[in-house]
């Protein structure tokens, strides 16, 4: 996860935060085993979030 306080860019944005969270960034294929069953691993996932706290 990477986050950035947008208030550092401009004082009018105090309380605003931008975040990016990524899993399996290089989209590596791998099997996952659970309870004796085999599944394909999760694919690449990237989620961006903007939040504001007042």
mmCIF file as Biopython writes it, N, C-alpha, C and O atoms, coordinates in Angstrom:
data_model
#
loop_
_atom_site.group_PDB
_atom_site.id
_atom_site.type_symbol
_atom_site.label_atom_id
_atom_site.label_alt_id
_atom_site.label_comp_id
_atom_site.label_asym_id
_atom_site.label_entity_id
_atom_site.label_seq_id
_atom_site.pdbx_PDB_ins_code
_atom_site.Cartn_x
_atom_site.Cartn_y
_atom_site.Cartn_z
_atom_site.occupancy
_atom_site.B_iso_or_equiv
_atom_site.auth_seq_id
_atom_site.auth_asym_id
_atom_site.pdbx_PDB_model_num
ATOM 1   N N  . UNK A ? 1  ? 0.840   -1.171  0.000   1.0 0.0 1  A 1 
ATOM 2   C CA . UNK A ? 1  ? 0.000   0.000   0.000   1.0 0.0 1  A 1 
ATOM 3   C C  . UNK A ? 1  ? 0.886   1.234   0.000   1.0 0.0 1  A 1 
ATOM 4   O O  . UNK A ? 1  ? 1.916   1.289   0.672   1.0 0.0 1  A 1 
ATOM 5   N N  . UNK A ? 2  ? 0.458   2.213   -0.767  1.0 0.0 2  A 1 
ATOM 6   C CA . UNK A ? 2  ? 1.102   3.522   -0.775  1.0 0.0 2  A 1 
ATOM 7   C C  . UNK A ? 2  ? 0.012   4.543   -0.476  1.0 0.0 2  A 1 
ATOM 8   O O  . UNK A ? 2  ? -1.065  4.499   -1.070  1.0 0.0 2  A 1 
ATOM 9   N N  . UNK A ? 3  ? 0.289   5.461   0.444   1.0 0.0 3  A 1 
ATOM 10  C CA . UNK A ? 3  ? -0.676  6.526   0.682   1.0 0.0 3  A 1 
ATOM 11  C C  . UNK A ? 3  ? 0.046   7.866   0.711   1.0 0.0 3  A 1 
ATOM 12  O O  . UNK A ? 3  ? 1.248   7.943   0.965   1.0 0.0 3  A 1 
ATOM 13  N N  . UNK A ? 4  ? -0.725  8.925   0.442   1.0 0.0 4  A 1 
ATOM 14  C CA . UNK A ? 4  ? -0.152  10.257  0.396   1.0 0.0 4  A 1 
ATOM 15  C C  . UNK A ? 4  ? -1.147  11.250  0.974   1.0 0.0 4  A 1 
ATOM 16  O O  . UNK A ? 4  ? -2.327  11.236  0.626   1.0 0.0 4  A 1 
ATOM 17  N N  . UNK A ? 5  ? -0.663  12.105  1.855   1.0 0.0 5  A 1 
ATOM 18  C CA . UNK A ? 5  ? -1.475  13.154  2.453   1.0 0.0 5  A 1 
ATOM 19  C C  . UNK A ? 5  ? -1.551  14.312  1.457   1.0 0.0 5  A 1 
ATOM 20  O O  . UNK A ? 5  ? -0.562  15.008  1.229   1.0 0.0 5  A 1 
ATOM 21  N N  . UNK A ? 6  ? -2.730  14.511  0.866   1.0 0.0 6  A 1 
ATOM 22  C CA . UNK A ? 6  ? -2.886  15.545  -0.155  1.0 0.0 6  A 1 
ATOM 23  C C  . UNK A ? 6  ? -2.773  16.957  0.414   1.0 0.0 6  A 1 
ATOM 24  O O  . UNK A ? 6  ? -2.581  17.910  -0.341  1.0 0.0 6  A 1 
ATOM 25  N N  . UNK A ? 7  ? -2.888  17.101  1.724   1.0 0.0 7  A 1 
ATOM 26  C CA . UNK A ? 7  ? -2.704  18.399  2.364   1.0 0.0 7  A 1 
ATOM 27  C C  . UNK A ? 7  ? -1.301  18.940  2.198   1.0 0.0 7  A 1 
ATOM 28  O O  . UNK A ? 7  ? -1.086  20.142  2.350   1.0 0.0 7  A 1 
ATOM 29  N N  . UNK A ? 8  ? -0.338  18.081  1.887   1.0 0.0 8  A 1 
ATOM 30  C CA . UNK A ? 8  ? 1.035   18.528  1.644   1.0 0.0 8  A 1 
ATOM 31  C C  . UNK A ? 8  ? 1.166   19.223  0.294   1.0 0.0 8  A 1 
ATOM 32  O O  . UNK A ? 8  ? 2.094   20.003  0.082   1.0 0.0 8  A 1 
ATOM 33  N N  . UNK A ? 9  ? 0.228   18.938  -0.629  1.0 0.0 9  A 1 
ATOM 34  C CA . UNK A ? 9  ? 0.239   19.594  -1.930  1.0 0.0 9  A 1 
ATOM 35  C C  . UNK A ? 9  ? -0.382  20.989  -1.853  1.0 0.0 9  A 1 
ATOM 36  O O  . UNK A ? 9  ? 0.123   21.945  -2.442  1.0 0.0 9  A 1 
ATOM 37  N N  . UNK A ? 10 ? -1.483  21.081  -1.116  1.0 0.0 10 A 1 
ATOM 38  C CA . UNK A ? 10 ? -2.231  22.332  -1.032  1.0 0.0 10 A 1 
ATOM 39  C C  . UNK A ? 10 ? -2.978  22.346  0.305   1.0 0.0 10 A 1 
ATOM 40  O O  . UNK A ? 10 ? -3.625  21.363  0.665   1.0 0.0 10 A 1 
ATOM 41  N N  . UNK A ? 11 ? -2.892  23.446  1.030   1.0 0.0 11 A 1 
ATOM 42  C CA . UNK A ? 11 ? -3.537  23.527  2.348   1.0 0.0 11 A 1 
ATOM 43  C C  . UNK A ? 11 ? -5.052  23.355  2.263   1.0 0.0 11 A 1 
ATOM 44  O O  . UNK A ? 11 ? -5.678  22.956  3.245   1.0 0.0 11 A 1 
ATOM 45  N N  . UNK A ? 12 ? -5.648  23.646  1.122   1.0 0.0 12 A 1 
ATOM 46  C CA . UNK A ? 12 ? -7.099  23.470  0.959   1.0 0.0 12 A 1 
ATOM 47  C C  . UNK A ? 12 ? -7.486  21.995  0.987   1.0 0.0 12 A 1 
ATOM 48  O O  . UNK A ? 12 ? -8.660  21.672  1.166   1.0 0.0 12 A 1 
ATOM 49  N N  . UNK A ? 13 ? -6.527  21.103  0.815   1.0 0.0 13 A 1 
ATOM 50  C CA . UNK A ? 13 ? -6.785  19.659  0.808   1.0 0.0 13 A 1 
ATOM 51  C C  . UNK A ? 13 ? -6.456  18.997  2.147   1.0 0.0 13 A 1 
ATOM 52  O O  . UNK A ? 13 ? -6.350  17.773  2.216   1.0 0.0 13 A 1 
ATOM 53  N N  . UNK A ? 14 ? -6.296  19.783  3.206   1.0 0.0 14 A 1 
ATOM 54  C CA . UNK A ? 14 ? -6.004  19.210  4.522   1.0 0.0 14 A 1 
ATOM 55  C C  . UNK A ? 14 ? -7.086  18.203  4.900   1.0 0.0 14 A 1 
ATOM 56  O O  . UNK A ? 14 ? -8.275  18.512  4.819   1.0 0.0 14 A 1 
ATOM 57  N N  . UNK A ? 15 ? -6.691  17.021  5.306   1.0 0.0 15 A 1 
ATOM 58  C CA . UNK A ? 15 ? -7.622  15.956  5.679   1.0 0.0 15 A 1 
ATOM 59  C C  . UNK A ? 15 ? -7.882  14.966  4.560   1.0 0.0 15 A 1 
ATOM 60  O O  . UNK A ? 15 ? -8.490  13.922  4.795   1.0 0.0 15 A 1 
ATOM 61  N N  . UNK A ? 16 ? -7.435  15.268  3.344   1.0 0.0 16 A 1 
ATOM 62  C CA . UNK A ? 16 ? -7.647  14.364  2.208   1.0 0.0 16 A 1 
ATOM 63  C C  . UNK A ? 16 ? -6.433  13.447  2.041   1.0 0.0 16 A 1 
ATOM 64  O O  . UNK A ? 16 ? -5.289  13.881  2.178   1.0 0.0 16 A 1 
ATOM 65  N N  . UNK A ? 17 ? -6.697  12.190  1.749   1.0 0.0 17 A 1 
ATOM 66  C CA . UNK A ? 17 ? -5.643  11.194  1.558   1.0 0.0 17 A 1 
ATOM 67  C C  . UNK A ? 17 ? -5.931  10.378  0.307   1.0 0.0 17 A 1 
ATOM 68  O O  . UNK A ? 17 ? -7.080  10.021  0.048   1.0 0.0 17 A 1 
ATOM 69  N N  . UNK A ? 18 ? -4.893  10.082  -0.473  1.0 0.0 18 A 1 
ATOM 70  C CA . UNK A ? 18 ? -5.000  9.200   -1.638  1.0 0.0 18 A 1 
ATOM 71  C C  . UNK A ? 18 ? -4.219  7.922   -1.322  1.0 0.0 18 A 1 
ATOM 72  O O  . UNK A ? 18 ? -3.104  7.983   -0.804  1.0 0.0 18 A 1 
ATOM 73  N N  . UNK A ? 19 ? -4.817  6.749   -1.640  1.0 0.0 19 A 1 
ATOM 74  C CA . UNK A ? 19 ? -4.160  5.463   -1.385  1.0 0.0 19 A 1 
ATOM 75  C C  . UNK A ? 19 ? -4.261  4.564   -2.610  1.0 0.0 19 A 1 
ATOM 76  O O  . UNK A ? 19 ? -5.253  4.585   -3.338  1.0 0.0 19 A 1 
ATOM 77  N N  . UNK A ? 20 ? -3.214  3.777   -2.820  1.0 0.0 20 A 1 
ATOM 78  C CA . UNK A ? 20 ? -3.217  2.730   -3.845  1.0 0.0 20 A 1 
ATOM 79  C C  . UNK A ? 20 ? -2.748  1.452   -3.172  1.0 0.0 20 A 1 
ATOM 80  O O  . UNK A ? 20 ? -1.700  1.429   -2.527  1.0 0.0 20 A 1 
ATOM 81  N N  . UNK A ? 21 ? -3.531  0.387   -3.326  1.0 0.0 21 A 1 
ATOM 82  C CA . UNK A ? 21 ? -3.206  -0.904  -2.739  1.0 0.0 21 A 1 
ATOM 83  C C  . UNK A ? 21 ? -3.167  -1.936  -3.865  1.0 0.0 21 A 1 
ATOM 84  O O  . UNK A ? 21 ? -4.100  -2.008  -4.665  1.0 0.0 21 A 1 
ATOM 85  N N  . UNK A ? 22 ? -2.109  -2.730  -3.936  1.0 0.0 22 A 1 
ATOM 86  C CA . UNK A ? 22 ? -1.963  -3.718  -5.006  1.0 0.0 22 A 1 
ATOM 87  C C  . UNK A ? 22 ? -1.590  -5.077  -4.418  1.0 0.0 22 A 1 
ATOM 88  O O  . UNK A ? 22 ? -0.816  -5.164  -3.464  1.0 0.0 22 A 1 
ATOM 89  N N  . UNK A ? 23 ? -2.158  -6.144  -5.007  1.0 0.0 23 A 1 
ATOM 90  C CA . UNK A ? 23 ? -1.780  -7.511  -4.663  1.0 0.0 23 A 1 
ATOM 91  C C  . UNK A ? 23 ? -1.364  -8.226  -5.940  1.0 0.0 23 A 1 
ATOM 92  O O  . UNK A ? 23 ? -1.901  -7.959  -7.015  1.0 0.0 23 A 1 
ATOM 93  N N  . UNK A ? 24 ? -0.410  -9.131  -5.816  1.0 0.0 24 A 1 
ATOM 94  C CA . UNK A ? 24 ? 0.136   -9.883  -6.945  1.0 0.0 24 A 1 
ATOM 95  C C  . UNK A ? 24 ? 0.508   -8.919  -8.076  1.0 0.0 24 A 1 
ATOM 96  O O  . UNK A ? 24 ? 0.064   -9.080  -9.213  1.0 0.0 24 A 1 
ATOM 97  N N  . UNK A ? 25 ? 1.312   -7.938  -7.756  1.0 0.0 25 A 1 
ATOM 98  C CA . UNK A ? 25 ? 1.648   -6.846  -8.656  1.0 0.0 25 A 1 
ATOM 99  C C  . UNK A ? 25 ? 2.209   -7.311  -10.000 1.0 0.0 25 A 1 
ATOM 100 O O  . UNK A ? 25 ? 1.936   -6.681  -11.022 1.0 0.0 25 A 1 
ATOM 101 N N  . UNK A ? 26 ? 2.986   -8.397  -10.026 1.0 0.0 26 A 1 
ATOM 102 C CA . UNK A ? 26 ? 3.577   -8.880  -11.268 1.0 0.0 26 A 1 
ATOM 103 C C  . UNK A ? 26 ? 2.740   -9.961  -11.938 1.0 0.0 26 A 1 
ATOM 104 O O  . UNK A ? 26 ? 3.197   -10.593 -12.890 1.0 0.0 26 A 1 
ATOM 105 N N  . UNK A ? 27 ? 1.508   -10.185 -11.448 1.0 0.0 27 A 1 
ATOM 106 C CA . UNK A ? 27 ? 0.548   -11.136 -12.012 1.0 0.0 27 A 1 
ATOM 107 C C  . UNK A ? 27 ? 1.163   -12.529 -12.184 1.0 0.0 27 A 1 
ATOM 108 O O  . UNK A ? 27 ? 1.013   -13.163 -13.229 1.0 0.0 27 A 1 
ATOM 109 N N  . UNK A ? 28 ? 1.855   -12.992 -11.141 1.0 0.0 28 A 1 
ATOM 110 C CA . UNK A ? 28 ? 2.469   -14.315 -11.138 1.0 0.0 28 A 1 
ATOM 111 C C  . UNK A ? 28 ? 1.382   -15.380 -10.953 1.0 0.0 28 A 1 
ATOM 112 O O  . UNK A ? 28 ? 0.523   -15.244 -10.082 1.0 0.0 28 A 1 
ATOM 113 N N  . UNK A ? 29 ? 1.419   -16.435 -11.768 1.0 0.0 29 A 1 
ATOM 114 C CA . UNK A ? 29 ? 0.434   -17.515 -11.659 1.0 0.0 29 A 1 
ATOM 115 C C  . UNK A ? 29 ? 0.966   -18.568 -10.697 1.0 0.0 29 A 1 
ATOM 116 O O  . UNK A ? 29 ? 2.085   -19.058 -10.851 1.0 0.0 29 A 1 
ATOM 117 N N  . UNK A ? 30 ? 0.152   -18.909 -9.702  1.0 0.0 30 A 1 
ATOM 118 C CA . UNK A ? 30 ? 0.556   -19.907 -8.724  1.0 0.0 30 A 1 
ATOM 119 C C  . UNK A ? 30 ? -0.691  -20.630 -8.219  1.0 0.0 30 A 1 
ATOM 120 O O  . UNK A ? 30 ? -1.755  -20.022 -8.103  1.0 0.0 30 A 1 
ATOM 121 N N  . UNK A ? 31 ? -0.568  -21.916 -7.919  1.0 0.0 31 A 1 
ATOM 122 C CA . UNK A ? 31 ? -1.710  -22.656 -7.373  1.0 0.0 31 A 1 
ATOM 123 C C  . UNK A ? 31 ? -1.847  -22.417 -5.873  1.0 0.0 31 A 1 
ATOM 124 O O  . UNK A ? 31 ? -0.861  -22.201 -5.168  1.0 0.0 31 A 1 
ATOM 125 N N  . UNK A ? 32 ? -3.076  -22.462 -5.408  1.0 0.0 32 A 1 
ATOM 126 C CA . UNK A ? 32 ? -3.373  -22.335 -3.987  1.0 0.0 32 A 1 
ATOM 127 C C  . UNK A ? 32 ? -4.085  -23.597 -3.543  1.0 0.0 32 A 1 
ATOM 128 O O  . UNK A ? 32 ? -5.051  -24.022 -4.177  1.0 0.0 32 A 1 
ATOM 129 N N  . UNK A ? 33 ? -3.618  -24.199 -2.463  1.0 0.0 33 A 1 
ATOM 130 C CA . UNK A ? 33 ? -4.244  -25.425 -1.959  1.0 0.0 33 A 1 
ATOM 131 C C  . UNK A ? 33 ? -4.921  -25.129 -0.627  1.0 0.0 33 A 1 
ATOM 132 O O  . UNK A ? 33 ? -4.371  -24.456 0.245   1.0 0.0 33 A 1 
ATOM 133 N N  . UNK A ? 34 ? -6.139  -25.661 -0.504  1.0 0.0 34 A 1 
ATOM 134 C CA . UNK A ? 34 ? -6.874  -25.477 0.740   1.0 0.0 34 A 1 
ATOM 135 C C  . UNK A ? 34 ? -7.831  -26.651 0.907   1.0 0.0 34 A 1 
ATOM 136 O O  . UNK A ? 34 ? -8.602  -26.961 -0.002  1.0 0.0 34 A 1 
ATOM 137 N N  . UNK A ? 35 ? -7.784  -27.286 2.035   1.0 0.0 35 A 1 
ATOM 138 C CA . UNK A ? 35 ? -8.670  -28.414 2.375   1.0 0.0 35 A 1 
ATOM 139 C C  . UNK A ? 35 ? -8.604  -29.528 1.329   1.0 0.0 35 A 1 
ATOM 140 O O  . UNK A ? 35 ? -9.619  -30.157 1.030   1.0 0.0 35 A 1 
ATOM 141 N N  . UNK A ? 36 ? -7.429  -29.772 0.779   1.0 0.0 36 A 1 
ATOM 142 C CA . UNK A ? 36 ? -7.253  -30.853 -0.176  1.0 0.0 36 A 1 
ATOM 143 C C  . UNK A ? 36 ? -7.634  -30.500 -1.607  1.0 0.0 36 A 1 
ATOM 144 O O  . UNK A ? 36 ? -7.547  -31.359 -2.484  1.0 0.0 36 A 1 
ATOM 145 N N  . UNK A ? 37 ? -8.052  -29.271 -1.873  1.0 0.0 37 A 1 
ATOM 146 C CA . UNK A ? 37 ? -8.414  -28.834 -3.218  1.0 0.0 37 A 1 
ATOM 147 C C  . UNK A ? 37 ? -7.391  -27.841 -3.726  1.0 0.0 37 A 1 
ATOM 148 O O  . UNK A ? 37 ? -6.746  -27.147 -2.940  1.0 0.0 37 A 1 
ATOM 149 N N  . UNK A ? 38 ? -7.242  -27.772 -5.034  1.0 0.0 38 A 1 
ATOM 150 C CA . UNK A ? 38 ? -6.273  -26.882 -5.656  1.0 0.0 38 A 1 
ATOM 151 C C  . UNK A ? 38 ? -7.024  -25.825 -6.476  1.0 0.0 38 A 1 
ATOM 152 O O  . UNK A ? 38 ? -7.897  -26.158 -7.277  1.0 0.0 38 A 1 
ATOM 153 N N  . UNK A ? 39 ? -6.677  -24.563 -6.270  1.0 0.0 39 A 1 
ATOM 154 C CA . UNK A ? 39 ? -7.315  -23.452 -6.972  1.0 0.0 39 A 1 
ATOM 155 C C  . UNK A ? 39 ? -6.243  -22.613 -7.650  1.0 0.0 39 A 1 
ATOM 156 O O  . UNK A ? 39 ? -5.076  -22.652 -7.260  1.0 0.0 39 A 1 
ATOM 157 N N  . UNK A ? 40 ? -6.638  -21.858 -8.661  1.0 0.0 40 A 1 
ATOM 158 C CA . UNK A ? 40 ? -5.722  -20.894 -9.272  1.0 0.0 40 A 1 
ATOM 159 C C  . UNK A ? 40 ? -5.556  -19.740 -8.295  1.0 0.0 40 A 1 
ATOM 160 O O  . UNK A ? 40 ? -6.528  -19.325 -7.664  1.0 0.0 40 A 1 
ATOM 161 N N  . UNK A ? 41 ? -4.345  -19.216 -8.159  1.0 0.0 41 A 1 
ATOM 162 C CA . UNK A ? 41 ? -4.099  -18.100 -7.260  1.0 0.0 41 A 1 
ATOM 163 C C  . UNK A ? 41 ? -4.784  -16.826 -7.758  1.0 0.0 41 A 1 
ATOM 164 O O  . UNK A ? 41 ? -5.203  -16.742 -8.913  1.0 0.0 41 A 1 
ATOM 165 N N  . UNK A ? 42 ? -4.887  -15.852 -6.879  1.0 0.0 42 A 1 
ATOM 166 C CA . UNK A ? 42 ? -5.531  -14.595 -7.250  1.0 0.0 42 A 1 
ATOM 167 C C  . UNK A ? 42 ? -4.718  -13.854 -8.297  1.0 0.0 42 A 1 
ATOM 168 O O  . UNK A ? 42 ? -3.488  -13.880 -8.277  1.0 0.0 42 A 1 
ATOM 169 N N  . UNK A ? 43 ? -5.413  -13.197 -9.207  1.0 0.0 43 A 1 
ATOM 170 C CA . UNK A ? 43 ? -4.763  -12.408 -10.253 1.0 0.0 43 A 1 
ATOM 171 C C  . UNK A ? 43 ? -4.391  -11.042 -9.691  1.0 0.0 43 A 1 
ATOM 172 O O  . UNK A ? 43 ? -4.667  -10.736 -8.531  1.0 0.0 43 A 1 
ATOM 173 N N  . UNK A ? 44 ? -3.766  -10.234 -10.524 1.0 0.0 44 A 1 
ATOM 174 C CA . UNK A ? 44 ? -3.366  -8.890  -10.120 1.0 0.0 44 A 1 
ATOM 175 C C  . UNK A ? 44 ? -4.612  -8.082  -9.758  1.0 0.0 44 A 1 
ATOM 176 O O  . UNK A ? 44 ? -5.647  -8.172  -10.419 1.0 0.0 44 A 1 
ATOM 177 N N  . UNK A ? 45 ? -4.486  -7.296  -8.696  1.0 0.0 45 A 1 
ATOM 178 C CA . UNK A ? 45 ? -5.580  -6.440  -8.271  1.0 0.0 45 A 1 
ATOM 179 C C  . UNK A ? 45 ? -4.998  -5.126  -7.761  1.0 0.0 45 A 1 
ATOM 180 O O  . UNK A ? 45 ? -4.119  -5.120  -6.899  1.0 0.0 45 A 1 
ATOM 181 N N  . UNK A ? 46 ? -5.492  -4.016  -8.299  1.0 0.0 46 A 1 
ATOM 182 C CA . UNK A ? 46 ? -5.052  -2.692  -7.883  1.0 0.0 46 A 1 
ATOM 183 C C  . UNK A ? 46 ? -6.291  -1.877  -7.532  1.0 0.0 46 A 1 
ATOM 184 O O  . UNK A ? 46 ? -7.222  -1.774  -8.331  1.0 0.0 46 A 1 
ATOM 185 N N  . UNK A ? 47 ? -6.299  -1.297  -6.329  1.0 0.0 47 A 1 
ATOM 186 C CA . UNK A ? 47 ? -7.447  -0.525  -5.855  1.0 0.0 47 A 1 
ATOM 187 C C  . UNK A ? 47 ? -6.960  0.852   -5.415  1.0 0.0 47 A 1 
ATOM 188 O O  . UNK A ? 47 ? -6.004  0.967   -4.649  1.0 0.0 47 A 1 
ATOM 189 N N  . UNK A ? 48 ? -7.626  1.892   -5.906  1.0 0.0 48 A 1 
ATOM 190 C CA . UNK A ? 48 ? -7.318  3.265   -5.517  1.0 0.0 48 A 1 
ATOM 191 C C  . UNK A ? 48 ? -8.431  3.807   -4.627  1.0 0.0 48 A 1 
ATOM 192 O O  . UNK A ? 48 ? -9.607  3.525   -4.854  1.0 0.0 48 A 1 
ATOM 193 N N  . UNK A ? 49 ? -8.054  4.588   -3.611  1.0 0.0 49 A 1 
ATOM 194 C CA . UNK A ? 49 ? -9.026  5.140   -2.671  1.0 0.0 49 A 1 
ATOM 195 C C  . UNK A ? 49 ? -8.699  6.601   -2.389  1.0 0.0 49 A 1 
ATOM 196 O O  . UNK A ? 49 ? -7.539  6.956   -2.181  1.0 0.0 49 A 1 
ATOM 197 N N  . UNK A ? 50 ? -9.720  7.439   -2.385  1.0 0.0 50 A 1 
ATOM 198 C CA . UNK A ? 50 ? -9.603  8.817   -1.920  1.0 0.0 50 A 1 
ATOM 199 C C  . UNK A ? 50 ? -10.458 8.940   -0.680  1.0 0.0 50 A 1 
ATOM 200 O O  . UNK A ? 50 ? -11.615 8.519   -0.678  1.0 0.0 50 A 1 
ATOM 201 N N  . UNK A ? 51 ? -9.898  9.518   0.385   1.0 0.0 51 A 1 
ATOM 202 C CA . UNK A ? 51 ? -10.683 9.694   1.601   1.0 0.0 51 A 1 
ATOM 203 C C  . UNK A ? 51 ? -10.470 11.095  2.155   1.0 0.0 51 A 1 
ATOM 204 O O  . UNK A ? 51 ? -9.464  11.751  1.885   1.0 0.0 51 A 1 
ATOM 205 N N  . UNK A ? 52 ? -11.450 11.529  2.936   1.0 0.0 52 A 1 
ATOM 206 C CA . UNK A ? 52 ? -11.393 12.847  3.553   1.0 0.0 52 A 1 
ATOM 207 C C  . UNK A ? 52 ? -11.839 12.751  5.002   1.0 0.0 52 A 1 
ATOM 208 O O  . UNK A ? 52 ? -12.871 12.153  5.305   1.0 0.0 52 A 1 
ATOM 209 N N  . UNK A ? 53 ? -11.070 13.331  5.876   1.0 0.0 53 A 1 
ATOM 210 C CA . UNK A ? 53 ? -11.379 13.299  7.303   1.0 0.0 53 A 1 
ATOM 211 C C  . UNK A ? 53 ? -11.522 14.731  7.801   1.0 0.0 53 A 1 
ATOM 212 O O  . UNK A ? 53 ? -10.615 15.544  7.623   1.0 0.0 53 A 1 
ATOM 213 N N  . UNK A ? 54 ? -12.656 15.045  8.425   1.0 0.0 54 A 1 
ATOM 214 C CA . UNK A ? 54 ? -12.860 16.400  8.939   1.0 0.0 54 A 1 
ATOM 215 C C  . UNK A ? 54 ? -13.142 16.393  10.407  1.0 0.0 54 A 1 
ATOM 216 O O  . UNK A ? 54 ? -13.339 17.452  11.003  1.0 0.0 54 A 1 
#
